[in-house]
Amino acid sequence: MKKILLVEDDVTLHDLYKEALSPHGIELTAVTTGKEGVSLAITNPPDMAILDIMLPGGINGFDVAREIRLHPKTAGIPILILTNLDSERESALAVKAEYLVKTNTPLEAVVQKIKEMLKIT
């Protein structure tokens, strides 16, 4: 079973993504702050991280991505920036992350992108 870390402050999305990913053998652990995300990624490295950009607590999704890239245990994991900000594609590329805009991407397309990134057929 693949493990994904979701760092997203909209808790309604936690259950939505859990339900959508579970049939594909993907276990989702969700947290609401960047600080929690960094801590969990380092202590229990996931197979992939999905990050929102705008997060409470002073650490945004790009900060989380940079921290993940700095640690040897997590440096190579796939990262998907999933946000409503349509203007941050270049910033996502700078942290070696894929980028999708939530409002422009149907749930099925998000699931398909995740499966591609995890190499699940």
C-alpha positions as CSV (number, residue, x, y, z in Angstrom):
1,M,0.0,0.0,0.0
2,K,1.3,3.4,-1.0
3,K,1.3,6.2,1.6
4,I,0.6,9.8,0.9
5,L,1.0,12.8,3.2
6,L,-1.6,15.5,2.5
7,V,-0.9,18.9,4.0
8,E,-4.2,20.8,3.5
9,D,-6.0,23.2,5.8
10,D,-9.4,22.5,4.3
11,V,-10.4,19.5,6.3
12,T,-13.4,18.7,4.1
13,L,-10.8,17.8,1.4
14,H,-9.1,15.3,3.7
15,D,-12.1,12.9,3.6
16,L,-12.8,13.5,-0.1
17,Y,-9.2,12.6,-1.1
18,K,-9.1,9.6,1.3
19,E,-12.3,8.2,-0.2
20,A,-11.1,8.8,-3.8
21,L,-7.6,7.2,-3.2
22,S,-8.5,4.3,-1.0
23,P,-9.8,2.0,-3.8
24,H,-6.4,2.4,-5.5
25,G,-4.5,1.0,-2.5
26,I,-3.4,4.5,-1.3
27,E,-3.4,5.3,2.4
28,L,-3.7,9.1,3.0
29,T,-2.5,10.8,6.2
30,A,-3.7,14.4,6.4
31,V,-2.5,17.3,8.5
32,T,-3.6,20.9,8.5
33,T,-0.3,22.9,9.0
34,G,3.0,23.1,7.3
35,K,4.8,22.4,10.6
36,E,2.9,19.2,11.1
37,G,3.6,18.2,7.5
38,V,7.4,18.7,7.8
39,S,7.5,16.8,11.1
40,L,5.5,13.9,9.8
41,A,7.3,13.7,6.5
42,I,10.7,13.5,8.3
43,T,9.6,11.0,11.0
44,N,7.5,8.8,8.8
45,P,8.5,9.4,5.2
46,P,5.6,8.9,2.8
47,D,5.7,7.7,-0.8
48,M,4.4,11.1,-1.9
49,A,3.4,14.5,-0.5
50,I,0.5,16.6,-1.6
51,L,0.7,20.2,-0.5
52,D,-1.5,23.2,-0.5
53,I,0.4,26.5,-0.7
54,M,-1.7,28.7,1.7
55,L,-1.4,27.1,5.2
56,P,-1.9,28.4,8.7
57,G,1.0,28.7,11.1
58,G,3.6,30.6,9.1
59,I,4.9,27.7,7.0
60,N,3.5,27.5,3.5
61,G,3.5,24.6,1.1
62,F,6.6,25.7,-0.7
63,D,8.4,25.9,2.7
64,V,7.3,22.3,3.4
65,A,8.5,21.2,-0.1
66,R,11.9,22.8,0.5
67,E,12.2,21.1,3.9
68,I,11.2,17.7,2.3
69,R,13.9,18.2,-0.4
70,L,16.6,19.0,2.3
71,H,16.3,15.7,4.2
72,P,18.0,12.6,2.7
73,K,15.1,10.3,3.7
74,T,12.6,12.4,1.8
75,A,14.6,14.3,-0.9
76,G,13.4,12.1,-3.7
77,I,9.7,11.7,-3.0
78,P,7.2,13.0,-5.5
79,I,5.5,16.2,-4.5
80,L,2.3,17.6,-5.9
81,I,1.3,21.2,-5.2
82,L,-2.5,21.2,-5.3
83,T,-3.7,24.8,-4.8
84,N,-6.3,27.3,-5.9
85,L,-3.5,29.8,-6.8
86,D,-3.1,29.8,-10.6
87,S,0.1,31.9,-10.6
88,E,2.6,29.7,-8.8
89,R,3.6,27.2,-11.4
90,E,7.2,28.4,-11.7
91,S,7.6,28.3,-7.9
92,A,6.4,24.7,-7.9
93,L,8.9,23.8,-10.6
94,A,11.7,25.4,-8.5
95,V,11.0,22.9,-5.7
96,K,10.8,20.0,-8.2
97,A,7.1,19.6,-7.7
98,E,4.1,18.9,-10.0
99,Y,1.4,21.5,-10.0
100,L,-2.4,21.4,-10.3
101,V,-5.0,24.1,-9.7
102,K,-7.8,22.6,-7.6
103,T,-10.6,24.7,-9.1
104,N,-9.5,23.8,-12.7
105,T,-8.9,20.0,-12.0
106,P,-11.7,17.5,-11.5
107,L,-11.2,15.0,-8.7
108,E,-10.8,12.1,-11.2
109,A,-7.9,14.0,-12.9
110,V,-6.2,14.6,-9.5
111,V,-6.5,10.9,-8.7
112,Q,-5.0,10.0,-12.2
113,K,-2.1,12.4,-11.7
114,I,-1.4,10.9,-8.3
115,K,-1.5,7.4,-9.7
116,E,0.9,8.5,-12.5
117,M,3.3,10.0,-10.0
118,L,3.2,6.9,-7.8
119,K,3.5,4.7,-10.9
120,I,0.3,2.9,-10.1
121,T,-1.5,1.3,-13.1
